[in-house]
């Protein structure tokens, strides 16, 4: 168990939930993949934004139809779609 969870108080639940934090190596890989492919992902019609989580590249898309044009994975990293509608910067 990582040091991150060692000093947490015990819970009153029947089972104590102590997830391992995401590996920084995996998060670094996802971030690197996002940076390498961000411009081509933003060029897909209907993609409003690109982000990364510890386990996936996230595409913010205008509508569900974008799923037909978006990749499901890039370099082995899953791509998750979040429908946001049209995004306007102010």
N, C-alpha and C positions, 0 to 999 in steps of 0.2 A: 504494500500500500504506500502511496506517495505521502510525503510530509504534509501536503496540502490538507489532507483529511484527518490526520492523526489527532489534532487538538479540538475537533468538533465535539460538542456534547452529544451524548447518546439520545436517541429519540424514544418516545413512548410508544411508537408503532411496534407491531409484532416483528417486523424485519427492519433493520437499520439500512438505509440506502446510502451507500458511500461510493459513488461512481468514480472511476479514475478520470482525471482531467485528460482532455485530448492530447495526444502526443504533439509536441511542438514540431517534430520532424514532419509529421503528416500535414499539419497546418501550413508549414513552410512550403511543402510541395504544392498544396492547393493554391496558395497565394502566388507562387511562381508560375503555375499554369495559367491562372487568371491574368496575370500581367502579360504573359506572352501572347495571349489570344484575345485580350480585351477589345482591341480595335476591330478585329474581324467579327466579334460577337455583336458589338454595337452597330456594325454595318448591316446586320440582319433586320429587315423591315419588321417593325413592331417591337424590337427590343428597346426598352426605355432606360435600362441601367444594368450594370454588372457589379457583383460583389463576390466575396468569398467567405465561407464559414470554415470551420476546422475540417469538415469532411466533404465539402462540395463547392462548386462554383455555382453562384445563384444568378439567374437572369430575371430581371424585372420586366415583364412583358405587358403589352397593351391588352391583349386578349388571348384566349385559348388557341386560336388559329395559329399563333406563332409556334406552337409546339410542333407543327408539321415541318417547319424550317429550322428549328433549333436542334443542335446535337444533344444526344442523351448522355454522352461522356466525352471528355477531351483528355487525351493522353492517360486514359484509365481513371480519371477523376470524374465522378458523377456530376451531372448538371441538373440543378433543380430550378423549376420555373415557378415564379410567383406572379400572379395576374394582378396588376396594379391599376390598369386603365392607362390613359394618356397622362404623362407627367409633364407639367409646365414649371419651369424654373422662374422664380420671382426675384 
